[in-house]
């Protein structure tokens, strides 16, 4: 089969297209003929050697994808053959709380990922897709989508209108804030709106913010034109902050994120796209507002299954900025590195 390997991990140009034997499933595994895969920011870091220790050079990258089961290993029901599936990228995290051991079976990192014609996945990890979720939408969900669902549902307790309970910490009529317009942030906007939440979003581009408004964003703020974007949010929301914040920017904007939070609010730390501070941040607001901050490391198979149900029920179509042919995978990485995309980037494999 044709596949890409991450190589020496000294930069994007170490990505290498190779021919290698098609894998065969062992007991309890299935082989997937890959249809499409999507990129995430960590895929850049892996090729740059900045995602923990360097990995074996022959690892196949990418954690998000969709495909069709074409072969099963011993002990797996043949009935799954021909089914379209996705899977969490932590294939051994089926349910329950986070455990660091999940990193031992991480697609595209410690286990071969989706950027190949075939991928092997444990049968216990796969999720069969409903007919109304097409291949393009499905390929966006496993990493970015599960991260959003973990943040909004499991941590933030944002509930669809018909599931809101009187003692829920965050109710769907309160404000959700997501920073930026990358894959995670745009999915957060779409998923939260389908839950009935009001959503605020930031970007440095008025054009992207206009698209966010068309997707249902209730409040849009250009942080380049308004460096004190947190104060703008408070002003536009009647002096109240956001009850739930998905922070993809990290430490560089943490003080403003804290200021933008409502009392008793929750902040999901998802990334660090804005870089690092050169000073210790003022963290008093965490105490002063009784805030809860949680790091979000993607999510389990159970969380992904809940997300698939939500996407199917509400006919959510993730935004794909651009699609690339398999032979143009490097161009997809370069486009992601440029940082001008909105939503997800996809590589079509078959």
Protein Blocks (a to p, Z undefined) as FASTA:
>chain_A
ZZddekjonajklpccdddddddddehiacdddfbdcddfklmmmmnopgojaddfklce
hjbdcdddfbdcehiafklgopacdddfblmlmgccddfklmmmcghilpccfbbfbdcd
dfklpccddfklcfklmmmmmmmmmmmmmmmmmmnopacfklccfklmbdckbccddedj
bfklmmmmmmmmmnopacddddfbfklmmmmmmnopabdcdfklmmmlmlmmmmmnnopa
cfbdcdfkbmmlmmmmmmmpcehiacddfbdfnopcfbdcdfklmmmnopacdddehiaf
klmmmmmmmmmmnopacddfbacdfklmmmmmmmmmnopagcjddddfZZ
